[in-house]
Amino acid sequence: MAKRRTGGDGAADGSVAGLIARCASALERSGACFGHGTDNARDEAAALVFHVLGLDHDDAQRAYRLPVAEAGLQRVAAMLDARISTRRPLPYLTGEAWFAGLPFFVDERVLVPRSPFAELITTRFEPWLDPDRVRRILEIGTGSGCMAIACALAFPGSRVVATDISAAALEVARRNVARHQVADRVQLLEADLYAGVTGTFDLIISNPPYVSAEEVATLPEEYRHEPVLALLSAEDGMATPARILQHATRFLAADGWLAMEVGGGAMLLEERFPSLPFLWPEFVHGGDGIALISAADLRASECPATP
Ligand SMILES: C[S@@+](CC[C@H](N)C(=O)[O-])C[C@H]1O[C@@H](n2cnc3c(N)ncnc32)[C@H](O)[C@@H]1O
């Protein structure tokens, strides 16, 4: 049997590592855009190869050295070709995205989960909230349900209400709620923001659409496969976040908190609501643009409610 070359990054050998290196080069040459779960060609290639070959990320060092059979090579080549020729984000091709350490089914009906909210949820919003006091959580714009479900699991004693205006997105969320066995604690509601929501909540979370039409028009091809409802917000992008903010006090418990992502719109939100003392957490795992504000501060500043 011929001896395999195993040096360097393994690019020339028949191992998993070599295959990942070749896929990464092809992705780089193609001009594909990364940002749907990975932020570079190498990580995206690894995700693709591990998924197709059914390899275990927890045993990656051993997996890298495994040889790849011809059938596996062909399956990887087919998915790589689909990724490059269609520019569909990889999670839509694999049907799976990871968020807060949990797997979620995804397709084109929902945004690919990637929010830095994952870090806030896994650290249970400390030090801002006392996790033991979080009983009722509301999510506005749940998409795949990833944030609502991750919250239900991070706060085992909690109940979560999650709204979305998209019936199609809620079908995906329903599937994920069943997968993670939280149907008894996560209620999905088809609604425009808070419509039909009753009661008050210890925590309101939202990753709403916050991209202006001008910006949407310049997004790379990959983002055009995502539902426009999940990205586009009127005016400078802050119209939907502003509506969420303006109605939040009605749904927040006295010591509750609102956490809302606005990404690169942080300055725009600050300018629109100069009297609100937003906090902007820093993230160990990257990302930014999540505003935190307490119910007390919202009430004190008399954030004007729109009809
Ligand atoms: C950026 S996606 C976030 C999805 C998910 N929370 C996540 O982080 O992956 C925004 C979601 O808000 C929903 N949405 C947009 N406008 C809405 C509205 N007026 N009321 C409720 N949901 C809305 C979209 O359908 C989409 O699922």
The ligand as a Gaussian input file, in Angstrom:
#p B3LYP/6-31G(d) Opt

LIG

0 1
 C      -33.268000      38.825000      12.604000
 S      -34.514000      37.592000      12.624000
 C      -34.161000      36.838000      14.210000
 C      -34.560000      35.398000      14.310000
 C      -34.001000      34.692000      15.560000
 N      -34.442000      35.340000      16.776000
 C      -32.495000      34.643000      15.512000
 O      -31.831000      35.425000      16.223000
 O      -31.952000      33.832000      14.742000
 C      -35.954000      38.591000      12.940000
 C      -37.267000      37.844000      13.024000
 O      -38.264000      38.824000      13.323000
 C      -39.433000      38.522000      12.587000
 N      -40.197000      39.769000      12.446000
 C      -40.026000      40.777000      11.559000
 N      -40.923000      41.753000      11.762000
 C      -41.697000      41.343000      12.821000
 C      -42.819000      41.907000      13.500000
 N      -43.321000      43.101000      13.153000
 N      -43.351000      41.213000      14.528000
 C      -42.844000      40.008000      14.892000
 N      -41.808000      39.417000      14.277000
 C      -41.228000      40.079000      13.255000
 C      -38.930000      37.934000      11.284000
 O      -39.921000      37.155000      10.656000
 C      -37.705000      37.150000      11.747000
 O      -38.046000      35.815000      12.021000

